Every structure is written in structure tokens, then in C-alpha cells.
Amino acid sequence: MDRDIRHILEEVQNGGMSVDSAYLKLKEEPFEDIGYAKVDLHRKIRQGAGEVIYGAGKTAEQICGICDAMIRHSQSRILITRMDREKSDVLKAHLADQALPYTYHEDARIGIIGSMPEPDGIGRVVVATGGTSDLPVSEEAVLTAAFYGNEVLRLTDVGVSGLHRLLPHLDEIMSASVIIAVAGMEGALASVIGGLADCPVIAVPTSVGYGASFHGLSALLSMLNSCASGVSVVNIDNGFGAGFLASRINHPKLRDSKERPTQES
């Protein structure tokens, strides 16, 4: 059961909220139509995480408007992906009068409204990067996982062209809760890590490589054809998707019998 709904029901049970007030909160519109976007206000209830803004293709003014709608409806932490510095500067100025902090990470092209949470996952997310050219995608994965409350460890420049650079990190690999392997070229890093780890491995192909890499297609196909068990693959350059999935794996929903609804005879 989603924590927000559970909190409302507990408030009613404890007398801190009336039934009518709780009804109004649960009845709120599931989205707000601001003309150019329908901002999803119930995504946290459905999925446990609020809507994320994909900045590419949106104007700075549209990003500001979507953020305003989220803030009006009490979303105090907002993640904006694939946003350039120019749009970020406009958003930063727009938020100047807000009490919420704002940080822009140019390497990952990510903007974050609000403060980062304390890690509360069951273990640690390891993000292993094949080469320095893959860092923009891996940093997107790192920041996404951290945004959702995960302890993240970076292993940078550990590609298979110099396998000895990866082997000193066996302890970190074998103790991870989930590993994200980010690599371009032939994408072999995911298979190597998948053969060493006993946890889920999320492979992220990047568009790094010479002509025959086909902008990441070669790495994507190599990762899909990995002979290592337990390796799954997200789309080319999709660091956000990998970070989000890693957080889901690192935050299993534990339910005991008291939280499950019972059927009365």
C-alpha cells in the first residue's frame, strides 16, 4: 500500500483527520491540465515515485510551468532529465523565490529541485562505467539512483580493454545489491560483470564508438546476446531508466501478514 494513502488512513484512524478531509484528498484530480501538458499528480500513488520531467524537446518556459504545477501539489523533490545549461539557468531564475533548493549537474544534464534523500535501500547500487566517454550516461544513472534514496558507488573507467582495472573491485561487485554496467563500443562490460556478480545486472549500451558501432546499436545487440545469466538491458544511453530500475530492485516492498487485507467470513 502506498505510504501517502496509508498515512491519510492512519490519520483518520488516529483522529488527526476527518473522514471528509481524507475523502477530499483522495478525490483530488489525478492530473492538472496546463495546456501543453497534463501533469500526472497520482503517479506517486500508483508507482511510489512522482512524475519525472524529460527536458529534451521542451522549452524552458514549459519546464518551469510543469515544475510549478508539481510544487503546487506538494511534490517537493523533482527530477528533470536531458536539460541543457541554458534551460537550467532559466529554471534557476524562475525558482529564485521558492524555498526549495535547486542543483544542476551539467555532466549528466540533470536538474534536481529539492534536497537528496538519505539512502534507505536494502543494499548498495554499483555503477560501473566502461570508459570516460560513457560518463554522461553513467552519471545520469548515478544521480537518478541517488535521487530515489540509494547508496551509490561509482566504478569509473573499468572497461574490458584493460580488464585488470576491474578486478581490484571484486569485493564491491560481489557485495552489491544491483549493478549498472554502462559501456559503448562492443558493450562487453555487462557480460564480464554478469559472470562475476550474484545480483541483478542492468546493462546500459551507450552511443560511444566508431562507425560500425551504429550509434550504440552494436553495444545494445551485444548486451542482449550476453551469455551471462541475470543481465537485463535498457535502451541506448538510457541512464535514467537504469537508475530507476536499480532503485526498484534495491527497494523491495516488504509486506507482513498484518498489512495484507483479510476477507471476513
Disulfide bonds with the S-S distance in Angstrom:
none
